[in-house]
Amino acid sequence: MNMQIRQAILFLLFLSVCCLETKAQSASKQAVPDFVTENNDSLKVMTLNDIYIYPPQAFRNPAEEQQYLRLIRDVKKTLPYSKLIYNTLIETYEFIMTLPTEKEREEHLKRVEKDLYNEYMPVLKKMTLSQGKLLIRMVDRECNQSSYEILKAFLGSFRAGFWNVFAGIFGASLKTTWDPDGKDADAERIIELVEMGLL
């Protein structure tokens, strides 16, 4: 019975991906279906997204289950901000490379820092300490650099050090990295499930 349910879910996932691809191709005027012809037989070629299948999460006690549910809540709250940070970082880097002088680059970075501070500080203040620590690690996941390294590259080592000391007051560190095989394994699983739309 359990195997039949798994096969039905996989079939539905495959069917939904095929339908989504068909809709995307019909919506796009430039999309041309890929076919391979072999021995007078044509086959449709599709590229599917990765599908992760995890066993059901087992909990030893109700407290562990509550902790996992809090982690789901925290990931759902911080994941959009980590992606926003990555996109802002790329956009800012690309723009400052177009500025001709170092003075203009520094002025632009100060404006961006001020705007980001004014826009997102109220949201970040409402995050819990565990959400803040998770966000710091998720920035490393998205950008492949710790938050400290990013701040050091854009603002200099003195200001990056200041913000790291400030985070240290609350028990966090901007030098913390993402560990998908260690302490962040559950969070990695949750992120993948959220990105697939399953959570």
Backbone torsions as a table, in degrees:
resi	resn	phi	psi	omega
1	MET	NA	-45.9	-179.5
2	ASN	-61.9	-39.0	179.5
3	MET	-66.8	-37.4	179.1
4	GLN	-65.8	-37.9	178.2
5	ILE	-65.6	-43.3	178.3
6	ARG	-61.4	-43.4	179.4
7	GLN	-64.5	-39.1	178.8
8	ALA	-65.3	-40.9	178.6
9	ILE	-65.1	-44.6	178.2
10	LEU	-62.1	-40.6	177.8
11	PHE	-63.0	-43.0	178.7
12	LEU	-65.2	-40.1	176.5
13	LEU	-61.5	-45.1	179.2
14	PHE	-62.2	-43.1	-179.9
15	LEU	-64.7	-41.7	-179.9
16	SER	-67.3	-37.2	176.9
17	VAL	-64.7	-42.0	178.3
18	CYS	-62.1	-42.3	179.7
19	CYS	-66.0	-41.2	178.9
20	LEU	-63.9	-40.5	179.4
21	GLU	-66.0	-39.6	179.1
22	THR	-64.1	-42.8	178.0
23	LYS	-63.9	-42.0	-179.6
24	ALA	-64.6	-38.8	-179.7
25	GLN	-71.3	-37.5	179.6
26	SER	-71.7	-28.4	179.1
27	ALA	-76.2	-30.3	-178.8
28	SER	-93.7	129.8	-179.1
29	LYS	-75.9	-24.0	-176.7
30	GLN	-90.3	-10.2	-176.6
31	ALA	-71.6	124.5	178.1
32	VAL	-119.3	128.1	-179.3
33	PRO	-63.9	142.6	179.2
34	ASP	-93.9	126.3	177.8
35	PHE	-127.8	147.1	174.5
36	VAL	-117.9	127.5	178.6
37	THR	-106.5	126.0	-178.8
38	GLU	-143.7	123.6	-179.1
39	ASN	53.5	49.4	-179.8
40	ASN	57.5	27.3	177.7
41	ASP	-129.5	127.7	-179.7
42	SER	-104.1	138.5	-179.2
43	LEU	-123.3	139.6	175.9
44	LYS	-78.0	133.0	179.3
45	VAL	-109.7	125.6	-180.0
46	MET	-129.1	146.7	173.2
47	THR	-105.6	120.5	-178.9
48	LEU	-102.2	150.3	174.1
49	ASN	-69.9	157.5	176.2
50	ASP	-63.0	141.1	176.8
51	ILE	-120.3	123.4	179.2
52	TYR	-102.9	129.8	178.2
53	ILE	-118.5	120.4	-178.4
54	TYR	-112.6	149.2	173.0
55	PRO	-70.1	159.1	177.8
56	PRO	-57.6	141.2	-179.4
57	GLN	-70.6	127.3	179.1
58	ALA	-104.9	134.2	-179.9
59	PHE	-118.2	141.0	-179.6
60	ARG	-79.8	-28.5	-178.7
61	ASN	-156.3	168.1	-179.1
62	PRO	-62.6	-31.5	179.1
63	ALA	-64.0	-39.8	178.6
64	GLU	-65.7	-38.1	177.4
65	GLU	-64.9	-41.7	177.8
66	GLN	-63.8	-37.9	177.7
67	GLN	-63.6	-41.5	178.4
68	TYR	-65.4	-40.5	178.3
69	LEU	-65.9	-36.0	175.3
70	ARG	-66.2	-37.9	177.6
71	LEU	-63.8	-39.9	176.1
72	ILE	-60.2	-46.4	178.3
73	ARG	-59.0	-45.3	-178.2
74	ASP	-65.7	-41.5	179.3
75	VAL	-64.1	-44.9	179.9
76	LYS	-62.5	-31.1	179.7
77	LYS	-79.6	-36.5	-173.6
78	THR	-94.1	-22.5	-177.4
79	LEU	-58.1	-45.7	178.3
80	PRO	-60.9	-34.3	-180.0
81	TYR	-71.6	-36.1	177.6
82	SER	-66.5	-37.4	176.9
83	LYS	-69.4	-37.5	177.1
84	LEU	-63.7	-41.4	178.2
85	ILE	-61.7	-44.1	178.7
86	TYR	-60.6	-47.7	-179.2
87	ASN	-64.2	-40.4	177.8
88	THR	-64.1	-39.9	179.2
89	LEU	-62.0	-47.1	179.9
90	ILE	-63.9	-46.3	-179.1
91	GLU	-61.8	-44.0	-179.6
92	THR	-65.6	-43.8	179.7
93	TYR	-61.5	-45.7	-179.8
94	GLU	-63.1	-37.1	-179.1
95	PHE	-72.3	-42.8	-177.8
96	ILE	-68.5	-21.7	176.1
97	MET	-70.6	-19.7	178.4
98	THR	-85.9	-13.9	-179.5
99	LEU	-78.8	135.2	-172.0
100	PRO	-75.8	-33.4	-174.4
101	THR	-116.1	158.9	178.8
102	GLU	-66.5	-35.3	179.6
103	LYS	-62.5	-44.6	178.7
104	GLU	-64.6	-37.1	178.0
105	ARG	-63.5	-45.6	179.9
106	GLU	-64.2	-40.4	177.9
107	GLU	-63.1	-41.3	179.0
108	HIS	-65.4	-42.2	179.4
109	LEU	-63.5	-37.6	177.5
110	LYS	-66.0	-39.8	177.4
111	ARG	-64.3	-44.7	-179.9
112	VAL	-63.0	-43.9	179.3
113	GLU	-60.6	-44.9	-179.9
114	LYS	-63.7	-45.2	-180.0
115	ASP	-63.0	-45.1	179.2
116	LEU	-64.3	-40.2	179.1
117	TYR	-61.6	-47.4	-179.0
118	ASN	-66.6	-36.5	-175.9
119	GLU	-78.9	-41.7	-170.6
120	TYR	-106.5	-10.8	179.8
121	MET	-61.4	-41.9	176.9
122	PRO	-59.9	-36.3	179.2
123	VAL	-70.5	-44.0	-178.1
124	LEU	-67.2	-31.3	178.3
125	LYS	-66.3	-27.7	-179.0
126	LYS	-82.4	-10.3	178.4
127	MET	-74.0	149.6	174.9
128	THR	-77.3	168.3	179.1
129	LEU	-62.1	-40.8	179.6
130	SER	-66.2	-35.3	176.7
131	GLN	-68.0	-38.3	177.5
132	GLY	-64.0	-43.4	177.8
133	LYS	-64.7	-39.7	177.7
134	LEU	-64.3	-41.2	178.8
135	LEU	-61.3	-40.9	178.6
136	ILE	-60.1	-43.7	179.7
137	ARG	-70.4	-36.4	-178.9
138	MET	-70.0	-28.7	173.7
139	VAL	-62.4	-41.3	176.3
140	ASP	-62.2	-38.4	179.0
141	ARG	-64.1	-45.7	-176.4
142	GLU	-73.6	-41.8	-171.0
143	CYS	-98.8	-9.6	-175.7
144	ASN	60.6	25.4	175.0
145	GLN	-146.4	146.3	176.8
146	SER	-70.7	161.1	178.8
147	SER	-59.8	-37.3	178.5
148	TYR	-61.6	-45.2	-179.9
149	GLU	-63.3	-38.0	178.7
150	ILE	-65.3	-47.6	179.1
151	LEU	-62.9	-39.2	179.8
152	LYS	-63.4	-39.3	-179.2
153	ALA	-68.2	-37.3	-175.5
154	PHE	-93.5	-36.2	-173.3
155	LEU	-111.0	-11.4	-178.5
156	GLY	99.7	163.4	-173.4
157	SER	-71.8	-32.0	-178.8
158	PHE	-65.2	-49.7	-178.6
159	ARG	-69.8	-35.0	176.0
160	ALA	-63.9	-41.4	177.2
161	GLY	-63.2	-39.8	177.8
162	PHE	-59.3	-48.4	-178.1
163	TRP	-67.8	-30.7	176.9
164	ASN	-69.2	-41.1	176.6
165	VAL	-64.3	-40.9	178.5
166	PHE	-60.9	-43.5	177.0
167	ALA	-65.3	-35.1	179.4
168	GLY	-63.6	-28.5	177.5
169	ILE	-60.2	-32.8	-178.8
170	PHE	-97.1	9.6	176.6
171	GLY	86.1	15.5	179.2
172	ALA	-112.9	169.2	175.7
173	SER	-142.8	131.4	178.8
174	LEU	-72.6	-10.3	180.0
175	LYS	-89.1	-0.2	-179.8
176	THR	-65.3	138.4	-178.5
177	THR	-114.3	165.0	179.9
178	TRP	-81.5	132.9	-179.7
179	ASP	-125.7	85.4	-173.8
180	PRO	-68.8	-18.7	180.0
181	ASP	-99.8	-7.9	-178.3
182	GLY	-113.5	-115.9	-172.8
183	LYS	-70.9	-16.4	179.4
184	ASP	-101.2	16.6	-177.7
185	ALA	-63.3	-44.6	178.9
186	ASP	-64.8	-41.6	179.1
187	ALA	-64.9	-38.2	177.5
188	GLU	-62.4	-42.9	178.2
189	ARG	-61.3	-44.7	-179.5
190	ILE	-64.0	-42.2	179.7
191	ILE	-61.0	-45.7	179.7
192	GLU	-62.1	-40.1	178.6
193	LEU	-68.3	-37.4	177.5
194	VAL	-66.7	-42.8	-179.5
195	GLU	-66.6	-27.2	176.2
196	MET	-83.8	-7.9	-179.8
197	GLY	82.6	19.1	-177.9
198	LEU	-95.2	-8.3	176.4
199	LEU	-126.8	NA	NA
